[in-house]
Amino acid sequence: MILEKINAPADVKKLNYKELSLLSDEIREKIVSAMNGNGGHLSSNLGILETTVSLYKTFDFPKDKLIFDVGHQCYAHKILSGRKDRFDSIRTGGGLSGFPDSGESEYDTFTTGHAGNSIALGLGLCTARDKNKEDYYVITVVGDGALVNGLNLEAVNASISKPKKFIVILNDNGMSISRNKNGFYNFISKATIKKGYVKPKHAIKKVFGESFITAFFRGIRNFFKRILNKAGYFERFGFKYVGVVDGNDIKETTKVLERVKRVAEDKAVFLHLKTTKGKGVKDAEERADLYHSVGKNMKCSAVADISLGGVLNELIEKDDKIVAITAGMKDGTGLSALEKVHPNHLFDVGIAEEYATTFAAGLAKGGLKPVVAVYSTFLQRAYDEIMQDVCLQNLPVVFCVDRAGFVGEDGKTHQGLFDLSYTTHMPGMTVIAITDKTELKPALEYAFSLGTPVCIRYSKTDLNLSLPEFSFDSWQTVKDGSDLTVIAVGGAATRLALDFAGAYKKSVKVICARVVKPLDEKTLSVISTPVITIEENVLSGGFGAAVSAYLAANNPHPVSFIGVKDKFVAHGSVKEQLEENGFTVDNLVSVADGLLGTIDK
């Protein structure tokens, strides 16, 4: 077993190509075993594995800085950077994060979860390095469709002069989570250049030295390269383009990286690698989108529990103006069913939430009824576009916000704990929090009837509460009581409120607030007891804050809040995250006792 002997990056450098290949196979087995036990990002990590091993063979980490974009490609990196003995704890409470985490290891240059930031980060790091007169390489690995995110393209375009010892590696596997269909990827995927990119240059110099003959042949070489190489685009922005290289061929990739390292001493390099997402696991190779993220026992968890696509299919049969937009997440957001039945009503824009939002605004302005299907954590990337292009124009764009609330093992970078705060403070936005999948269709019908911006939020897990039918004009009392009022937002909060009401010694009224904004002022104005609010959201600027402000001004009563305090919530199970943040019956009892002044002495 070669992996047993790898305790630090220096150990990788001692291996020959055959041993590097065997090491890759052993790492692949370790990743598959951990995913079988804990779940996680499978196919993307299998595809980038050989490239990661080659990087460790070539560079000196952590002196050299490695940035993964998207961060979920980092599993082999974690194993090779002294964390192999803890790798089986990945994505569990107290264990390794499933993403690079700078608080976890000095090898993780930045804590990165979302796509598109690596080139900007790398350029900033290089600039600081040069100003501080330090000496190290900065390498960014851009994969799973992240290159076309606006921030990365802005960074490429910011200056035609790029720093030395800066290497951008494109992990081109043809996928984001779903398959890439955008024009830019179609362009670069066809770019080819024969092997030996650097070798001919050195051969010419070796034969003719630094002479006019050398300059002549270099000119001819560069002329044909510009004609034949479609990815000369990158050279116009200060990069030396190298590609296309088989990133799963460890010998070829290592040799190219060694050459690239030398070239980067004089000029920034853009290295284009082709890889196979899901490499080495048959099912993951054949359905890389489905196996992008898996649950325990390799259960494919990419498909949403709430089938938005099925509901939209029904509504489109009655209204042909309804369309849906996804940012590379049609499976995760439940839109695959829509693609099968009404493919012309689905637009997949790739990892570009800002574009998705403004594109939807244009669709709405033109008379269509767009639905933007997106995870809560990704919607926040489009904050300005929601504000300026949708709400300011008062356009009828509906945001279906999946993975709202605690998300479990993905942790800090992916928690859906902010959308209530940033959507409710936007003028003109209606915010709805459904409790289970039976409420999605009426919520959408109501949203379309308004003709204004609407956000419908829900968690991945369908609790099947099956509450009675409700009116969108008022909150619903799901249990009556006279001593205390609990107002809950969302399915998990409503379930907790009902459990607490059944266990508490006092009489508790439970209200389900499906329409978070506008507030149901009629209900709030007649409340006659102390109030507890429950929301899977940060307390700052959230639902509880709005309720408290209204009561303070119009119907003063004591208010306590159950929500997330001013912090980022680490990875673990959803159950652990709920408990750690006070979403328990015991904590509610303690809060209620304090609120009512009935704590037993």
HELIX and SHEET records of a PDB file:
HELIX    1   1 LEU A    3  LYS A    5  5                                   3    
HELIX    2   2 PRO A    9  LYS A   13  1                                   5    
HELIX    3   3 TYR A   17  ASN A   38  1                                  22    
HELIX    4   4 SER A   43  GLY A   47  1                                   5    
HELIX    5   5 LEU A   49  THR A   58  1                                  10    
HELIX    6   6 GLY A   71  GLN A   73  5                                   3    
HELIX    7   7 TYR A   75  LYS A   78  1                                   4    
HELIX    8   8 ILE A   79  ARG A   83  3                                   5    
HELIX    9   9 LYS A   84  SER A   89  5                                   6    
HELIX   10  10 SER A  118  LYS A  131  1                                  14    
HELIX   11  11 ALA A  146  VAL A  148  5                                   3    
HELIX   12  12 GLY A  150  ASN A  157  1                                   8    
HELIX   13  13 GLY A  183  SER A  189  1                                   7    
HELIX   14  14 LYS A  199  PHE A  208  1                                  10    
HELIX   15  15 PHE A  212  LEU A  228  1                                  17    
HELIX   16  16 LYS A  230  PHE A  237  5                                   8    
HELIX   17  17 ILE A  250  VAL A  263  1                                  14    
HELIX   18  18 LYS A  282  GLU A  286  1                                   5    
HELIX   19  19 LYS A  296  MET A  298  5                                   3    
HELIX   20  20 LEU A  308  LYS A  318  1                                  11    
HELIX   21  21 SER A  336  VAL A  341  1                                   6    
HELIX   22  22 PRO A  343  HIS A  345  5                                   3    
HELIX   23  23 GLU A  353  LYS A  365  1                                  13    
HELIX   24  24 SER A  376  LEU A  379  1                                   4    
HELIX   25  25 GLN A  380  ALA A  382  5                                   3    
HELIX   26  26 TYR A  383  GLU A  385  1                                   3    
HELIX   27  27 ILE A  386  CYS A  391  3                                   6    
HELIX   28  28 GLY A  411  THR A  413  5                                   3    
HELIX   29  29 ASP A  419  THR A  424  1                                   6    
HELIX   30  30 LYS A  437  GLU A  439  5                                   3    
HELIX   31  31 LEU A  440  LEU A  450  1                                  11    
HELIX   32  32 GLY A  491  ALA A  503  1                                  13    
HELIX   33  33 GLU A  521  SER A  525  1                                   5    
HELIX   34  34 PHE A  543  ASN A  554  1                                  12    
HELIX   35  35 VAL A  574  GLU A  580  1                                   7    
HELIX   36  36 VAL A  585  LEU A  596  1                                  12    
SHEET    1   A 2 GLY A  40  HIS A  41  0                                        
SHEET    2   A 2 SER A 293  VAL A 294 -1                                        
SHEET    1   B 5 LYS A  65  ASP A  69  0                                        
SHEET    2   B 5 VAL A 138  GLY A 143  1                                        
SHEET    3   B 5 PHE A 166  ASP A 172  1                                        
SHEET    4   B 5 VAL A 269  LYS A 274  1                                        
SHEET    5   B 5 LYS A 240  ASP A 246  1                                        
SHEET    1   C 7 LEU A 346  ASP A 348  0                                        
SHEET    2   C 7 ILE A 322  THR A 326  1                                        
SHEET    3   C 7 LYS A 369  TYR A 375  1                                        
SHEET    4   C 7 VAL A 398  ASP A 402  1                                        
SHEET    5   C 7 VAL A 454  ARG A 457  1                                        
SHEET    6   C 7 THR A 430  ALA A 433  1                                        
SHEET    7   C 7 VAL A 515  LYS A 517 -1                                        
SHEET    1   D 5 GLN A 476  LYS A 479  0                                        
SHEET    2   D 5 VAL A 508  CYS A 512 -1                                        
SHEET    3   D 5 LEU A 484  ALA A 488  1                                        
SHEET    4   D 5 VAL A 531  VAL A 538  1                                        
SHEET    5   D 5 VAL A 559  VAL A 564  1                                        
END                                                                             
